[in-house]
Amino acid sequence: MGKLDGRTAIVTGAGSGVGREHALLLASEGANVVVNDLGEAADETTALITAAGGAAISHKANVAEWATGDALLHAAVENFGDLHILINNAGILRDAMSFSMTEDQFDAVIAVHLKGHFVCARAAAVYWRAQAKAGNEANRRLIHTSSESGLFGGPGQSNYAAAKGGILTLSIVLARELHRYGVTSNAIAPRARTGLTDTIASMAPPDDGTAFDIYDPANVSPFVVWLCTDEAQDVNGQTFIVGGSGVWLMERWSHVNKIQLDGERLTLDAISGARDALFAGHDPGIPAFEAPKFG
């Protein structure tokens, strides 16, 4: 028996990369899967699942369109009777430095990533709230795909990083709003080789084919699918970097120092006088673009 027998999942952007790996592993654990993507890629993933004895259907639609959320929900309920899991994964890149970026590049990335996550999450939230109010209680899961660029601010990706940073906050909001209905909402930043990163030479597969492939997208899916199980019911509103053989729990924004006058308005001179206290132990400049290391 699988850990997700009888449950139904929607995975957006599941035609390739980490989305496909999520869908395949969900199905191997007994979940019914609605495979969302554009074009024939969705059918390819669906065929892999059904050939292995799993249950899946393709749904070809753009998550940036408002109607797609309701259509995906309808497909899940119509074909499999319910919806338990939504993995928001669909995404695109239109990289450019801020001074070179066009309006179309900015809008397209925000639409697919940030709006696309909300479109699907909103439809699921409406349904899950109604189900809970009707007494049909179940453990429900929202899992959102952010990135290390969204966590740390990748240069050349002001559109992508802003969208992925917005997804982090959106996930926390949904966690706060929906926990009373049995829904958890968490975000991951996958460190993997996908269609968005396959031009990065350092992420190429090992030459000899025998060494552990650190950036194989399949490395990300076990933790994502674990978040969908009953064992993770108390995990809510969290963000993780996932890749290789590791998982890193990330901490939200928190203050480290402060300056505060006693019942008086701050002045420029007071701020200048307290500058050293405000930045004590910290470099006031932009931190290096670093992330947790493998190993």
N, C-alpha and C positions, 0 to 999 in steps of 0.2 A: 504493500500500500504506500501511496505517496503522501507527503505531508500536506498536500493541497487538494486531495481528492474531492471532487464535487464543486470546487470553487471556480469562479469565472474571472478572467483577467483581460483587461485591455492593455496592449503595449503599443504606444505610438512610435513611429520611426523604427518599426521592427523588421524592415526589409533587409537590413544588413547591420554589421557592427555589433555594438553592445545590445542594441534593441533586439536583434535576431537571437543573440545568445540568451537574453532574458526570456524570450518567448519559448525557446527550445527547452530551457531548464524548467520553466513553469509547467510546460506540458508534460515533461518527464516526471514531475512530482504530482501529476494527476489533474492539473488545472485545465479548464477549457480556455482557449485563448482567441481573442479577437486581435488579429494582426493588422495594424494600421500602417500604411505607407503610401507613397505615390507610385503608380505604375506596376510593372510585373514583379518588382522586388517583394511586394506583399505576398503574391501568389507563390513565390519560391519558398519563402519561410513557411507558409501554410502547408505546402507540399511536403516539406521536410518533417513537419510535425505529424501529419496524417500518415506518412509512410512508416513512421516509427510507432504507429498505433495510437497516437494522440488525437485530440479533438480541437480543431481550429477552423476559423473562417477568415477570409481576407476582407478588409474594408479600406478602399482606396479613396482618400479624401485629405484635404489640406487642413491641418489643425488650426491654422490662422483664421479660418472662416468660422463665424459664430455658430452656424448650423451644424458643424461637424461634431461638436460635443454631444448634442442631443442625438444625432444619427448614430454615433458610436455606442452610446448608452442603449438606444433602441435595438441595435444589432446584437448586443450582449444579452439583453433580456429576452428578445424575440427568439434567439437561437438556443440560449442556454438557461433561461429562466431567472437569472439574477446577475448582479455584478458585485464582486467582492474586492477586486484589486484594480487600480489604475496606475500604470507606470508611464509617466510623461517622459518621453525620451526624444521625440522628433526635434531635429535641429539642422541649421545650415550655418555656413560661414560666409562673410563678405568682409574680409579683413582690409583695413586701411588705417593709416595714421589719421588722427583727428583732423589735421589740417588738409587732408586729401579726401576725406570721406564725403560721399554724395548723400543726398537725402534718400534716394532709393536704397542704397546700401544700408543705411541706418534703419529705415522703416522695415525693410524685409526681415532683418535679423530680430528686431524687437517683436515683430508680428509672429514669427514662427516660434520663437523661444518663449518670451514672456506672455504674450497674448495666447499663444497656443497652449501653454500650460494652464492658464486660467480658464480658457474655453472648455477644456475637457474636465478640469477639476470642478468647475461650477456645475456642469451637468450631473456629474457624479454626486456632488454635495446635495443638490436638489432631490435626487432620487433617494439617497441614503437617509436624509432627514425625514422624508416622507415614510420610508420603510420603518424607521425607528419609532416614529409617532404612531404607526399602525401596529406596533408590537412585534414587528418582524426583525428582531435583534440578531446581529451577526457581527463578527470582527471584520472590519473593512480597512483597506489600505490605500493610501496615496503615497507614491514615491516619485520624487521629482529629480530631474537631472540638471545639476548645476555644473560648475567646472572650477578648476583651480584659477582660471582667469577671473571668474566671478568672485572668488575668495580673496585673491591677491592683487588683481588689477593688471592684467596682461597688456603690455604696450602694443599698439596696432590693432586693438580690439575694443575700442570704446563702445561700439554697438553691442558686441557679444558679451563683454564683461559686464556692462550695465544690465543687460537682459538676465544674465546668469546671477548677478547680485540681487536683482529683483526677485528671482525665483527663490533664493534663500529666504528672503523675508516673507514672500507669499506662502512658503511652506509653513513658517512659524504661525502666520495668521490663521491658516487653515487648521493647523493643529489646535489652536486655541478655540476656534469656532466649532469644530466638529467632534471634539473628543467625547462630548456628552452623547453622541450618536454612535459610539463604538468605532469611530474612525481615527486612525493615526496618520500623521503626515510627516514624512522625513525626506531629506534631500541627500543626494550623493554627488560627489565630483569624481567621475571615473578617470582613472589614469590608464588609458588603453589606446591601441592602434585602431583607428576607425577611418571612415572616409573623410573625416575632418582633420585627421592628424597623420595620415599615411605618407605625407611628403616630408615628415621629420625624420631625418636619417637615423638619429639615435634611437628611434622607436621601431626600427626594422627588425624582423625576426632573426634569430641566431643563424649564422651562415651554415653551420653544420647540421642544423635541424635536430640536435640531440639535447642541447642545453635548455633549461627552463625558459620559456618565452615570457618574459616579464610583462610585455605589453599586449599579450593575447587578450582580446575583449572578453573571452570566456572566463577570465580570472575575476571579472567584476560581478558576474551574475550570481554566484553562490551567496554573497552577502545580501544582494538585492532580494533574492528569493527568500532568504532567511527572514528578512524584514516582513515578508508576507505571511509568515507562519504564526501560529498562536504563541510560540515562545517569545515573540517580539511585541506582544500586546502592550507592554509598558514602555516601549521605546517610542517617543513622540516629540516632534518639534526639534529633532536633532539633524546635524549635518556631518557627513563622513566623506573623507577621501578614500577611494577603494581602488586597488590595483595590485598587480603582482601577487604576492602572498600576504598582503597586509591591508588593514583597515585603520584609519586614523580618525578618531573622534575630534571634531573641531569645536572650539569655544566661541560663543557669540561675543559681540562687542562688549567690552566692560571697561570702566574707567580705571586708570592706574595712578593718577595724581590729580590734585585739584588746587585751585586757589579760590578763596571765598572770603569776602569782607563780612564784618559783623553788622548786618542790617544797613549797609551802605551800597550805593550804586558804584560799580567798577568805574575807574577812570583810566585813561591812557597811562598816566604816571604810575598808578597802582599796579597795573598789569606789567609795566616794564620792571618795576621793583620786585615783582613776584615771579618773573620769567624763569629764574633758575629753579624755583620750587616746583613750577608747573612741569618742567621738563627733566626734573631730577632723575638720573638713571636712564634717561631715554634720549636718543638722538632726534632733534626736531625735524631733521630732513626726511625725505621719502625713504622708507625702508627698502632693502633689496628685494627683488622679485624672487622669493625663495619659497619652497614648499617642503613638506616632510620628505626625507630621503628614504629610498628603499633600503632594506637591510635591518 
